[in-house]
Structure formats: C-alpha cells, structure tokens
Amino acid sequence: MRLRRWRLQTRLIVLAGLVLLLVGTGIGAASWLSVRTSLMSDLDAQLTSMTSHARSGGPGSGPGAGPRTDSASAVDSALRFLFQPGVGDGALAVVDSGGGGEGLIAEAGLNRPRALSSDAIEALLAVEPGVSETSHESVRVPGFGAYRVVAFDDDGTTTVYGVPQGSVDAALDRTAWTTAFVVLIGVLITAGLMAVIIHRQLRDLRDVAHTAREVADLELSAGKPELALRVPSELAVPGTEVGDVGSAVNRMLDHVGTALDERYRGTEQMRRFVADASHELRTPIATIRGWADLTRPYRDDLPAEVTTSLAKIDSGAMRMSSLVDDLLLLARLEAGRQPTKEDTVDVSSMLVELVEDAHVVNPDHSLILDVPPEPLEVRGALDHVRRVVSIVLTNACVHTPPGTQVSVSAASVRKPVAGKTPSDVVAIRIGDDGPGIPPEIRDTVFDRFVRGDPSRTRRSGVEGGSSGLGLAIASGLVELMHGSITMSSSDDGTTFELRLPTA
C-alpha cells in the first residue's frame, strides 16, 4: 500500500534496482562460492599430499612401507610433516597417546618447532578422526586463527595435522569485498541508466496527465462550458498502454462535453422560459391588482364574504407579483443581464435603518447592532446591498421563535489574496441563537425554492410563508457586486457573513 503511493517512475526505478541488486547478489554469491571451492580444494590437496608423505615415512622408507601405529612412529610422522620440503609457515601437528597430547607448530626462522598451548591442543584434539586422508574440516585454533585439519586414530594414538587457512580466508574476504563493490557500482550505473530511460518512456504518459489536469482546472460550473482540450492524437492511438489511456480520456471528454452542452442548453431553455413566463405574467397580475384596487372604496358596502374574497384576491395578487419579480430578477442575474451601477454605499447608516425597521416589525425579538464609530463604506449598488441585508435579517427574524436574539455587526477586515497584496473588505455578520438550519438543507440554502422545516418556525403572521428564493437572490446580487456570502449553522444558532469590497 505504501509503494502504491509513490510515483510510477519512482516505483519502476526502485523495483528495477531491487531486481538488479538481487541478480547481482546472486552472481556475486555464486562467484564467491566458486572461488572458495577452488581455494579450499587446493588447500585440501596440499594437506592431503603433506599428510600422506608424512605418514608413509617420507623418502627412503623403502618400497612397501606403510603407516606405523606405535606412539614413536606417530611422533616421527608429525616431525616429518613439519619439516618436509615445501611445508608452509604455521603448519602444526598434535599427537595424543592418552597422556594429554603434545603439539608442535613450525614457524619460519626457527630450527625446531614451537610447542602449542594447552588450549590449542584441546581445540585440535576435539576434531573427530576421519576414515580417510581426505576427511578435512576447518577449526579455529586459539591464538593462531583458522586451520584446515585432518585427524587419524591409529590404535589409540590420535594424530592431528593442520595447515593455516588464513591466506584462503583473506583471499575470500578480498573476493567478497571486490564482488560487492562491483555489484553495487553496476547496480547504481544500471539504475541511473534505467532512470533516464524510464523517464523518457513515461513522457507520453505525463503529457496525458497534463491534459487531464488542465481539464480538471477548467471552470465548468457556470456559463457555457468550453471543453475543447483533448489528448494529442499521436498519444491516443490504441494498441499501447499510453495510447489506450489517451483514447479513453478523449472518449470520456467527448461524453462529458456532450453532457455539459446538453445541460447548458436545458438550463438556458429553462432560464428563458422562467424569464419569459415571469415577464408575461406581470401584465395579468397587474391587471388583477388594478381591478381589485378599484373595489376598495366600495368594500364597506359589500357583504362580509365578498369583502374577504376581495382581500384574499388582493393578497394573493401581491404575493404572486412579488414571486414573479423575484423569478425575473433571478433569471436576469443568472443570465448576467442585470444592470448595476456601482456607487459608494454607507453600510453603517443603512444597518441602523434596517435594524430599526426590523425592531418595529419584530417586537418579540431582541436585536443587537454593533458597528464601529467610523463609517463603513462599500462599493456596490445601494438597492442591492439593502436588499441582501434585508433578506438575511428578515430570515433571521421570521424563521426563529419569539425571544430569539438577533445580532448584526459590521467591521472592516483584511482579505488575503494569493500572490497579491491583501485587500480591505467590509464584513457584515447577521446571526441568531435560534434552533439552527436543518442539517439536510445547510449545503443548499442558497439554491432556489429551498425552505426550512418547521423546526425553524415561521411566524404565524406571515401570509403564505416563504417562497424559498430570498437567499438565492441574495447570493446572485452579492456575486454581481464581486463579494461573497457564507453561512454557518448549528443547533446553537445560525450566522451569515456578507463580504463586500470597500469603496
């Protein structure tokens, strides 16, 4: 799992290096074993020749002379082993006839062998006598190092012959270090070459990934989608791994582009329908309201049922007129055709006025206003800023139970901008300590026709309830003024934050 998190190029280089290291280690181990076998064979052959010469009596023993089995002949054989021509420095022999054993070692520059220590004799006598002169084994003799030895048991007399193994071990050590160095250098050089080759071979795959990243960075959520990016044709030829991926990416982009075009056409058709329908409905609704207004002077003389019916018609026409206006405004905002004239808006005085109006309309709520002593001014349209704040403030009062505390504050803050100097914005916060927005609609509160459930109780005096368009209109107006609006909600309350650029 950890390996899968690495880049493909890194994985290929590491895996190739491991394979090369394993192969090189195997070759090096085989070479070392081959050299060891050869050197040990030569050493064993030397020991066998010297032992056979010493036990047969050496030159002048006469034809048919064989090994003698008494203690004296064993000592003579040991001396012949140590002093025969060509014996190496450090050859040793031990003879044990049951009295603890005696051991001698030949050293260069000395006319007679030197006696071995008791520890060395004990270590050599621990060797099991072999059945033949080729039953050799390696023993570490205290004070002298590694030896290749062979032991014989002739009628209770044990004789051990040995030659030093140090030269063979030193040669094997040199072979091991040389092999390891050569293998390591070979692995590093080969891994470097493979890194270059793999990097070049993966260039096409990186080009495909670059195209995919460019597509991922496109803004496709709003406006007419432009999805013209494709993997180059030479990288999208099926038959190779990269070609299959590139071809699949291009087919996927074709399908996505077609789906986005269909969505855009459907959205445009719906937007035109809403705009046209809203525009066409304004005239009959205005006519209904006009005829209803003509009856106002005569309603006192009409029966109560007729008066109530006319009042309901008048109220419904007003609500329908407001809904049609909202739909038309939303359609224009989404189409980018809503005209706006930027001006300097005094947020402080506007908030004082709106909070005073909200206090009069909602006497059962506690409203708190907190603004700095210096005036706060933003760049935007007065009607748009007023409407956004009014929508959020009205929601906070209407959709919370009596006794809820609603706080309104404004302050100038620094907005960090990536790669640029931070800009000043005015942050307007409107919060309440009500029951909060239901969790299932918190992510969609700025969509059209989104209404809260009965837990955020609607005031009984609001005829017909909410249309669910207020926050959608607020979001569209804020974007038109190059600002932002966010919401955070929990069971302890809800806070909306509106940020607009300073004048």
Salt bridges, closest charged atoms under 4 A:
ASP44 OD1 - HIS136 ND1 3.37
ASP44 OD1 - ARG148 NE 2.65
ASP70 OD2 - ARG68 NH2 3.92
GLU107 OE2 - ARG114 NH2 2.29
ASP154 OD2 - ARG55 NH1 2.94
GLU214 OE2 - HIS210 NE2 2.94
ASP254 OD1 - ARG230 NE 2.83
GLU262 OE2 - ARG265 NH2 2.33
GLU268 OE2 - ARG271 NH1 2.15
GLU268 OE1 - ARG272 NH1 3.95
ASP293 OD1 - ARG296 NE 3.06
ASP314 OD2 - ARG296 NH2 1.88
ASP325 OD1 - ARG282 NE 3.59
ASP326 OD1 - ARG387 NH2 2.49
GLU334 OE1 - ARG271 NE 3.43
GLU334 OE2 - ARG448 NH1 3.63
GLU342 OE1 - ARG379 NE 3.53
GLU353 OE1 - ARG386 NH2 3.26
ASP364 OD1 - HIS365 ND1 3.00
ASP364 OD2 - ARG459 NH2 3.52
ASP424 OD1 - ARG414 NH1 2.69
ASP432 OD2 - ARG456 NH2 3.98
GLU463 OE2 - LYS312 NZ 3.91
ASP491 OD1 - ARG442 NH2 3.95
GLU497 OE1 - ARG429 NE 2.67
GLU497 OE2 - ARG499 NE 2.82
